[in-house]
Amino acid sequence: MSIEIILTSNVKDLGSEGDQIKVAGGFARNYLLPQNLAVVADEASKKRIESLRLKKAERERAELAAAQENVKKLEKLTLALQAPLGEQKKLFGSITAQDIAKSLSEKGFEVDRKQIEIESPIRKAGQYEVTVKLHADVSARVKIKVEGGEEVAAGDTRGEAANARGTTARKSGKGKASRDRETSK
């Protein structure tokens, strides 16, 4: 049994605010209606659709204008990100969308990490471009320059803190096995 509903907000893979659609009864009763994502389509709510559509159109025009303005600023921008490097200028880990979003927010652009599309993982120092989807119709290409922070010696993947702990145990000559023997006596 399906129910005709009107969406009150955007729902991924279902529709956008103001859309009148038919969905399964259980989906509407158990998820959409309790979460206030939709209302049952009756005569009163159908009249409400028109006011929702007008508000939606006005809001989308404002969002589109703001996104187009930000595109011009973002495409001029080059982000410089620091990361520790190892051999052959390879990063330990990679630069993620979250790192880029944080760097953009420091520059004054509020971008969610889900809006950033990285074509392939950034695992080496160098120049890259990523796409930032600001609006459904507008996206910007942002240049990223990945630079090495601290160089780590070849073969040392544990970092300095782990290495410092290991050195003190070796200098005292008391590794885990010798400490266990002392405590068992």
N, C-alpha and C positions, 0 to 999 in steps of 0.2 A: 504494500500500500504506500503510495507516495503522497506527499503533502506539498502544496504550493506555498512558498515562502518568499519573503523579500529580505535581501541581505542589507544589514545596517552598517556593515564595514567590509573591507576587502578580505576575502577568504581564499587562500592559495589553492589553485587547481579547481575552484568552484565558480568564482565570479567576483565582481566588484560591488561596491556600495550602490544600492538602489536597484540592483538586478532582481528580476522576478523569475524564480526558477522552481523546478520540481525536484525534490530530493526524497530519499527513503524516510519513512516515518520515524524510525528509530534514530536515525542520524539527526533529524531535526529536533526531536524531543530530548534526546540524551546529550547532544553536543551544541548545536547551533542556538537553540532557544535559551538554555541555561547560561551560556556564555555571552548572551546578548549580542550575538553575531547576526541574528535574523529575527524577523517577526512573521507570524502567520499572515498570509495574504488574504485580507478581507476588505470590505469596501472602505473602511476608515484608513487602513494602512495603505491601500492603493492611492488614496488622495495624498498621503504623506510621501509617496514615492516622488511625486513631482517636486516637492520642496527639497527632498534629499538630492535629486538629480541637479537642481539649480545650484545648491551649495557645493556639490561635488565638482561641477563644471567650473565654478568660480575658484575653488581651491586648487584644482588641477592647473588652471591658467596661471595662478600665482606661483605654484611649484615649478611649472615649466619655465617661467620667466627667471626665477631664482636659479634654477639648474643651468640655464643657458648662460647666465652671468658668471656662475662659478666655473663653467667649462673654460672660458677664456682665461681665468686666473689660474686654473689647475694646469692647463697645457703649457703655460709659461714657467711653471714651477719645476725644479729639479730637487728631489729629496736625496739627502746624503745620509745613508745608514751605516753605522759602525757595527762590525761583528768580528769575533776572534777568528783568525785564519790559521790554517795548518800548512801542510805541504801543498805546493802547486796552487796556491791561493784558493784552496777549498775551505769553505766555512764548516764550522762544527755545528751541525743542524742545518737550518735553512731560514731564509727571510720569509715570514708568513704574512698573510693578509692582515692579521692582528697587529704586527709590527708596523706595517704601512699605515693602517688606520690610526695608530697611536702617533706616528710622526705627522700625519696630516692634521690631527687634532691640535698638536703643538703649534702648527702653522695657522690655525684658526678655521679649519674646515672640519665640520662634523660629518664624518662618513662612517657608516657601519662596516664592519669587516666583511659582511656578506655582500656588500656592494662592490667589492674589489675582486677582479678576475685576474688571476695570475696564470698565464698560458702554460708555463712549465716551472717546476720548482727552482727557486733561486738558491743555488748552493755554491756559487763561486763569486769572487769579487769581480766587479765590472759594471757596465751600463746595461740597464734593462728598461722596458716599458711595460706598464700594467694598465688595464682598463678599469676605470671607476665609473660604475653605472649610477648616475645621479638621479635619473628619472627613467621611466619606461621608454621614452623616445630619445633621451640624451645621455651620451657617455663621453668621457674624456680620457685621453691617453696621458698618463703621468710618467715622467722620466725618473728613474731611480738609479742612484750611483751607490753601489755597495763597496765600502772601503774596509780594509783590515784594521782592526783595533790592535789588540796585542797578539804578537806572533807566539805560537806555542811550539815547542821543540818537537821534532819528528818522533813519533812513537809514544808521546805523552798525551794520552787522551783523557787522563783523569784530571788534569789541571793542576795548578800550583797548590791549592789547599789539600788535595788528596796526597800529593807528593810530599808535602811538609809533614803530614801525619806519618807516612810510611818511613820517612828518614829517621825520625826520632826513635821509632821502635827498632830499626836496624842498628842504630848507633849504640843503643843500650845493650844490644845482643839478646834482648828478651823478646822474642817473637811470641806468638800465641801459644805454641806448643810448650816453650820453656816456662811461660807464666802459668799454664795449666798444671805442670808438674810441681811448681812451687806451692800452689794452693792445695794440691792433693796431699802434701806431706803433713 
